[in-house]
């Protein structure tokens, strides 16, 4: 499974490792992803999502139902 947040759509970014001698080699910056289960009372079921830490903060603020609705509209969530 890809390292992509299902709510925000965050993906790995590409950058450089820079040594003390200023040599540059390619590297990746991965998003801070976590698997988390949520209960959705409207649908009466449990859902497992792969989320970034930023998305978890958004869910705590707005609520799971509102966040899932926005993610479906944006197209990052395929459920």
Backbone as a printed PyTorch tensor [residue, N CA C, xyz], in Angstrom:
tensor([[[  0.8300,  -1.1710,   0.0000],
         [  0.0000,   0.0000,   0.0000],
         [  0.8850,   1.2480,   0.0000]],

        [[  0.4930,   2.2550,  -0.7480],
         [  1.3020,   3.4540,  -0.8890],
         [  1.3370,   4.2470,   0.4110]],

        [[  2.3970,   5.0170,   0.5720],
         [  2.5360,   5.8620,   1.7570],
         [  1.8690,   7.2020,   1.4990]],

        [[  0.5290,   7.1790,   1.4910],
         [ -0.2640,   8.3650,   1.2000],
         [ -1.3430,   8.4940,   2.2670]],

        [[ -1.5280,   9.6930,   2.7800],
         [ -2.5940,   9.9570,   3.7420],
         [ -3.9300,   9.9490,   3.0110]],

        [[ -4.9080,   9.2120,   3.5390],
         [ -6.2000,   9.0770,   2.8770],
         [ -7.0850,  10.3010,   3.0630]],

        [[ -6.7500,  11.1880,   3.9800],
         [ -7.5630,  12.3850,   4.2150],
         [ -6.9400,  13.6090,   3.5510]],

        [[ -5.6670,  13.8600,   3.8300],
         [ -5.0310,  15.0670,   3.3030],
         [ -4.3810,  14.8540,   1.9460]],

        [[ -4.0670,  13.6010,   1.5950],
         [ -3.4060,  13.3270,   0.3220],
         [ -1.9030,  13.5410,   0.3560]],

        [[ -1.3300,  13.6920,   1.5540],
         [  0.1130,  13.9010,   1.6560],
         [  0.8530,  12.6730,   1.1480]],

        [[  1.9300,  12.9100,   0.3720],
         [  2.7440,  11.8620,  -0.2290],
         [  4.2130,  12.0850,   0.1300]],

        [[  5.0710,  11.0840,  -0.1320],
         [  6.4990,  11.3110,   0.0840],
         [  7.0270,  12.4230,  -0.8230]],

        [[  7.9170,  13.2340,  -0.2740],
         [  8.5450,  14.3140,  -1.0300],
         [  9.9890,  13.9320,  -1.3150]],

        [[ 10.5750,  14.5060,  -2.3550],
         [ 11.9510,  14.1970,  -2.7380],
         [ 12.8250,  15.3950,  -2.4270]],

        [[ 14.0090,  15.1100,  -1.8960],
         [ 14.9530,  16.1790,  -1.5810],
         [ 16.3700,  15.6440,  -1.6240]],

        [[ 17.2840,  16.3390,  -0.9920],
         [ 18.6900,  15.9650,  -0.9970],
         [ 19.2050,  15.7610,   0.4120]],

        [[ 20.0840,  14.7350,   0.5780],
         [ 20.9540,  14.6690,   1.7430],
         [ 22.1390,  15.5590,   1.4170]],

        [[ 22.4980,  16.4500,   2.3060],
         [ 23.6290,  17.3320,   2.0630],
         [ 24.6830,  17.0350,   3.1150]],

        [[ 25.8660,  16.5960,   2.6590],
         [ 26.9430,  16.2460,   3.5760],
         [ 27.6900,  17.4980,   4.0250]],

        [[ 28.6160,  17.3030,   4.9450],
         [ 29.4360,  18.4150,   5.4290],
         [ 30.2630,  19.0140,   4.2870]],

        [[ 30.6390,  18.1590,   3.3190],
         [ 31.4070,  18.6110,   2.1570],
         [ 30.4910,  19.1520,   1.0550]],

        [[ 29.1980,  19.3120,   1.3630],
         [ 28.1880,  19.8440,   0.4340],
         [ 27.9200,  18.9140,  -0.7520]],

        [[ 28.1740,  17.5940,  -0.5600],
         [ 27.7840,  16.6190,  -1.5730],
         [ 26.2960,  16.3660,  -1.4310]],

        [[ 25.6000,  16.2320,  -2.5490],
         [ 24.1480,  16.0510,  -2.5070],
         [ 23.7730,  14.7010,  -3.1080]],

        [[ 22.9830,  13.9310,  -2.3480],
         [ 22.4390,  12.6600,  -2.8360],
         [ 20.9390,  12.6860,  -2.5800]],

        [[ 20.2020,  12.0090,  -3.4640],
         [ 18.7420,  12.0240,  -3.3610],
         [ 18.2600,  11.2600,  -2.1360]],

        [[ 17.1460,  11.7060,  -1.5660],
         [ 16.4990,  11.0300,  -0.4500],
         [ 15.0140,  11.3480,  -0.4990]],

        [[ 14.2390,  10.6620,   0.3400],
         [ 12.8020,  10.9150,   0.4250],
         [ 12.4350,  11.3610,   1.8250]],

        [[ 11.4510,  12.2610,   1.8930],
         [ 10.8570,  12.6880,   3.1500],
         [  9.4730,  12.0630,   3.2100]],

        [[  9.2440,  11.1400,   4.1430],
         [  7.9740,  10.4370,   4.2420],
         [  7.0260,  11.1520,   5.1950]],

        [[  5.7260,  11.1510,   4.8930],
         [  4.7670,  11.7500,   5.8270],
         [  4.6470,  10.8960,   7.0890]],

        [[  4.2290,  11.5140,   8.1740],
         [  4.1020,  10.8630,   9.4800],
         [  2.7530,  10.1290,   9.5140]],

        [[  2.7160,   8.8900,   8.9910],
         [  1.4590,   8.1550,   8.8360],
         [  1.2190,   7.1780,   9.9780]],

        [[ -0.0720,   6.9970,  10.3080],
         [ -0.5180,   6.0640,  11.3340],
         [ -1.7900,   5.3940,  10.8610]],

        [[ -1.9520,   4.1020,  11.1890],
         [ -3.2260,   3.4170,  10.9420],
         [ -4.1110,   3.6060,  12.1570]],

        [[ -5.3550,   4.0150,  11.9220],
         [ -6.2680,   4.3140,  13.0310],
         [ -7.6690,   3.8630,  12.6650]],

        [[ -8.3760,   3.2650,  13.6360],
         [ -9.7660,   2.8420,  13.4410],
         [-10.6970,   3.8780,  14.0220]],

        [[-11.7610,   4.1710,  13.2820],
         [-12.7750,   5.1190,  13.7420],
         [-14.1390,   4.4770,  13.6090]],

        [[-15.0240,   4.8010,  14.5490],
         [-16.4160,   4.3650,  14.4590],
         [-17.2350,   5.5110,  13.8830]],

        [[-17.9970,   5.2010,  12.8290],
         [-18.8420,   6.2020,  12.1890],
         [-20.2850,   5.8980,  12.5680]],

        [[-20.8880,   6.7170,  13.4470],
         [-22.2350,   6.4050,  13.9400],
         [-23.3110,   6.4830,  12.8620]],

        [[-23.1540,   7.3580,  11.8630],
         [-24.1690,   7.4770,  10.8110],
         [-24.2770,   6.1980,   9.9890]],

        [[-23.1190,   5.5720,   9.7170],
         [-23.0910,   4.3420,   8.9280],
         [-23.0830,   3.0930,   9.8040]],

        [[-22.9480,   3.2760,  11.1150],
         [-22.8770,   2.1920,  12.0990],
         [-21.8290,   1.1490,  11.7320]],

        [[-20.5990,   1.6100,  11.4460],
         [-19.5140,   0.6800,  11.1490],
         [-18.1720,   1.2910,  11.5210]],

        [[-17.1730,   0.4220,  11.6320],
         [-15.8020,   0.8200,  11.9120],
         [-15.0590,   0.9710,  10.5920]],

        [[-14.1640,   1.9610,  10.5190],
         [-13.3640,   2.2130,   9.3290],
         [-11.9140,   2.3610,   9.7540]],

        [[-10.9960,   1.6970,   9.0390],
         [ -9.5660,   1.8420,   9.2880],
         [ -8.9910,   2.7680,   8.2300]],

        [[ -8.3030,   3.7980,   8.6810],
         [ -7.7220,   4.7900,   7.7740],
         [ -6.2250,   4.9010,   8.0220]],

        [[ -5.4690,   5.2090,   6.9650],
         [ -4.0520,   5.5160,   7.0840],
         [ -3.9340,   7.0360,   7.0240]],

        [[ -3.5800,   7.6530,   8.1630],
         [ -3.6460,   9.1000,   8.3180],
         [ -2.3090,   9.6980,   8.7150]],

        [[ -2.0920,  10.9280,   8.3050],
         [ -0.9500,  11.6890,   8.8070],
         [ -1.3190,  12.2620,  10.1740]],

        [[ -0.3160,  12.6830,  10.9240],
         [ -0.5600,  13.2770,  12.2390],
         [ -1.3890,  14.5510,  12.0920]],

        [[ -1.1760,  15.2770,  10.9980],
         [ -1.9460,  16.4880,  10.7320],
         [ -3.4290,  16.1560,  10.5320]],

        [[ -3.7230,  15.0590,   9.8550],
         [ -5.1110,  14.6480,   9.6350],
         [ -5.7800,  14.2400,  10.9480]],

        [[ -5.0350,  13.6070,  11.8550],
         [ -5.5850,  13.2400,  13.1620],
         [ -5.9950,  14.4900,  13.9440]],

        [[ -5.1770,  15.5430,  13.8640],
         [ -5.5200,  16.7960,  14.5330],
         [ -6.7800,  17.4060,  13.9200]],

        [[ -6.9140,  17.2940,  12.6060],
         [ -8.0910,  17.8220,  11.9210],
         [ -9.3420,  17.0650,  12.3430]],

        [[ -9.2430,  15.7350,  12.4840],
         [-10.3820,  14.9180,  12.9150],
         [-10.7810,  15.2770,  14.3440]],

        [[ -9.8050,  15.5090,  15.2080],
         [-10.1130,  15.9150,  16.5800],
         [-10.8450,  17.2500,  16.6150]],

        [[-10.5320,  18.1260,  15.6780],
         [-11.1320,  19.4550,  15.6580],
         [-12.5230,  19.4470,  15.0310]],

        [[-12.6640,  18.8290,  13.8220],
         [-13.9070,  18.8900,  13.0530],
         [-14.8540,  17.7230,  13.2990]],

        [[-14.2960,  16.5510,  13.6020],
         [-15.0950,  15.3380,  13.7370],
         [-14.9020,  14.4400,  12.5260]],

        [[-15.0510,  13.1410,  12.7370],
         [-14.7560,  12.1690,  11.6830],
         [-15.7270,  12.2830,  10.5130]],

        [[-16.9940,  12.5400,  10.7740],
         [-17.9890,  12.5900,   9.6920],
         [-17.7120,  13.7390,   8.7280]],

        [[-17.4110,  14.9100,   9.2580],
         [-17.1380,  16.0740,   8.4110],
         [-15.8570,  15.8860,   7.6100]],

        [[-14.8460,  15.2980,   8.2230],
         [-13.5710,  15.0940,   7.5430],
         [-13.7230,  14.0760,   6.4150]],

        [[-14.4500,  12.9740,   6.6640],
         [-14.6610,  11.9720,   5.6160],
         [-15.4570,  12.5450,   4.4580]],

        [[-16.4380,  13.3860,   4.7630],
         [-17.2340,  14.0200,   3.7090],
         [-16.3520,  14.8990,   2.8230]],

        [[-15.4690,  15.6940,   3.4460],
         [-14.5560,  16.5490,   2.6820],
         [-13.5650,  15.7280,   1.8670]],

        [[-13.0620,  14.6260,   2.4480],
         [-12.0850,  13.7860,   1.7440],
         [-12.7180,  13.1010,   0.5360]],

        [[-13.9680,  12.6600,   0.6610],
         [-14.6560,  12.0480,  -0.4820],
         [-14.8710,  13.0760,  -1.5880]],

        [[-15.2200,  14.3030,  -1.1880],
         [-15.4430,  15.3700,  -2.1670],
         [-14.1430,  15.7160,  -2.8900]],

        [[-13.0320,  15.7390,  -2.1160],
         [-11.7300,  16.0820,  -2.6830],
         [-11.1690,  14.9520,  -3.5430]],

        [[-11.5830,  13.6990,  -3.2630],
         [-11.1450,  12.5630,  -4.0520],
         [ -9.9670,  11.8090,  -3.4740]],

        [[ -9.5250,  12.1410,  -2.2670],
         [ -8.4000,  11.4200,  -1.6650],
         [ -8.8400,  10.1330,  -0.9990]],

        [[-10.1150,  10.0140,  -0.6690],
         [-10.6350,   8.8320,   0.0000],
         [-11.4720,   8.0350,  -0.9770]],

        [[-11.1470,   6.7490,  -1.1240],
         [-11.9100,   5.8970,  -2.0640],
         [-12.6710,   4.8510,  -1.2780]],

        [[-13.8310,   5.2420,  -0.7340],
         [-14.6660,   4.3110,   0.0330],
         [-16.1010,   4.4600,  -0.3780]]])
